[in-house]
Amino acid sequence: MSSLKADFDELRERIRHGRELGHASFEPIYYLIFDPSDIVEVKRNTPAWVAKLHNEGWDVAVFSIAEEIEKILASDPRRPLWAIADKKAPHDWAKTNQSLANALISNGALQQRLEEALSAMEGNKNGLLLVTDLEALHPYMRIGAIESNLQGKFQVPTVFLYPGTRTGKTRLKFLGFYPEDGNYRSVHVGG
């Protein structure tokens, strides 16, 4: 089993060299895959990783999935309705989760915010987007759905810190228990 440090070092090397030119329609998307039990350790290491990337000349922007979800839900006009429904059935988690998932998916709010972050970095030859807190997507959605909808929009290296397991060269299991998904067009490191 590889260490987070070794996996991060390999990721940095891959980003530095890019992917081989032979790959069709390459977009610079990278996943640092780590065991879900290491989520806290990854959070502890993230500031040092950002600093190391900065020291290597990258202009790093961090996009926190958790922070963006919080902003989306805090500004949703349906919040008063959610509060009423919660008072009527405070333990109906399935209904609560479905309402929150709808807020994130129905108008593409989360995807739109990620697209805006990517657009803001377009043209920055040293730009790198680090996407953190993917675990906050549970139980609403998985990042693969967003990634596939943004095909063609990744103009700078984009690194997803992915809690899960690798089940093959391109197949991943989000959080280690979701069904495996092979719809990723990215470079995978770790896992």
GIRA-V245454 format. One record per backbone hydrogen bond with DSSP energy under -0.5 kcal/mol. CO is the residue of the C=O (numbers start at 1). NH is the residue of the N-H. Records with the same first field share a line. If there is no record, write none. Layout:
CO = NH, NH
This chain:
3 = 7
4 = 8
5 = 9
6 = 10
7 = 11
8 = 12
9 = 13
10 = 14
11 = 15
12 = 16
13 = 17
14 = 18
20 = 23
23 = 26
27 = 29
28 = 158
29 = 187
30 = 160
31 = 33, 189
32 = 162
33 = 191
34 = 164
35 = 38
36 = 39
38 = 42
39 = 43
40 = 44
41 = 45
42 = 46
43 = 47
45 = 49
46 = 50
47 = 51
48 = 52
49 = 53
50 = 54
51 = 55
52 = 56
53 = 58
54 = 57
58 = 60
59 = 128
61 = 130
62 = 64
63 = 65, 132
64 = 68
65 = 69
66 = 70
67 = 71
68 = 72
69 = 73
70 = 74
71 = 75
73 = 76
76 = 79
78 = 82
79 = 83
80 = 84
81 = 85
82 = 86
83 = 87
84 = 88
85 = 89
89 = 92
91 = 93
92 = 96
93 = 97
94 = 98
95 = 99
96 = 100
97 = 101
98 = 102
99 = 103
100 = 104
101 = 105
102 = 106
104 = 110
105 = 108
108 = 112
109 = 113
110 = 114
111 = 115
112 = 116
113 = 117
114 = 118
115 = 119
116 = 120
117 = 121
118 = 121, 122
119 = 122
121 = 124
123 = 125
124 = 127
126 = 59
127 = 157
128 = 61, 130
129 = 131, 159
130 = 63, 132
131 = 161
132 = 65
133 = 136
134 = 137
135 = 138
137 = 140, 141
142 = 145, 146
143 = 147
144 = 148
145 = 149
146 = 150
147 = 150
148 = 151
150 = 153
153 = 155
154 = 28
157 = 129
158 = 30, 160
159 = 131, 161
160 = 32, 162
161 = 134, 163
162 = 34, 164
163 = 175
165 = 173
171 = 167, 168
172 = 174, 181
173 = 165, 176
174 = 177, 178
181 = 172
182 = 184
187 = 31
189 = 33
191 = 166
